[in-house]
Amino acid sequence: MSHSENSALPVFRFQAEVIYWRGPSPFFYAPLPADCAAEVRRLAKLVTYGWGMIPVDATVASVTFYTALFPKDDTYLLPLKAAVRKKTNITAGDVVSVEVTLKTAR
């Protein structure tokens, strides 16, 4: 985890193994490591737009996109949009480098 000193909200950089979740909406996610999740949880009240959703700009394999983290178990999951996965050939089991910048609710 690292913080950008010149922004009010932190930037998190980490590696994650992509998981596939079959749920009601099948999707691929990058789970946040425990230290990042703890810091996001601490800041959640400042940035959530409801239901625990945290708006972020994320970069995976040089592709930047807007999405929202959501709480699951003891961490947060970063949804990997189909368009992002198509551009990067990312699938379940891949380890990816991720950069996440928290945003205030739009």
C-alpha positions, 0 to 999 in steps of 0.5 A, spaced: 500 500 500 502 506 498 499 513 499 500 519 494 502 525 498 499 530 494 492 527 494 487 527 500 485 520 498 490 515 498 492 511 492 493 503 493 498 499 489 498 491 490 498 485 487 492 480 487 489 473 484 483 474 480 477 470 482 471 468 479 464 469 483 458 465 480 453 469 484 447 472 481 451 476 477 457 472 475 464 476 475 471 477 476 474 480 481 481 482 484 480 482 492 484 487 496 489 485 501 488 485 508 492 492 509 489 495 504 482 493 506 483 495 513 485 502 510 479 503 505 474 500 511 477 506 515 475 511 510 469 508 507 464 513 511 468 519 507 467 516 500 461 511 500 455 512 496 451 507 500 451 500 501 458 500 502 460 501 495 466 505 494 467 509 488 474 508 485 479 509 479 483 503 478 488 501 473 490 494 471 495 492 466 495 499 464 488 500 463 484 505 467 477 505 469 472 507 473 468 502 478 466 501 485 469 496 490 464 493 494 465 489 501 465 482 501 467 477 507 473 481 510 475 485 504 473 489 498 472 486 491 475 490 485 470 488 479 474 487 473 469 489 467 469 485 461 472 490 457 478 491 461 479 483 461 478 483 454 484 488 453 488 485 458 487 477 457 486 477 464 482 471 467 481 467 474 487 465 477 492 470 474 496 475 479 495 482 477 498 489 479 493 493 481 492 501 483 486 503 486 485 511 487 479 512 492 474 517 489 468 521 493 461 519 491 459 522 484 
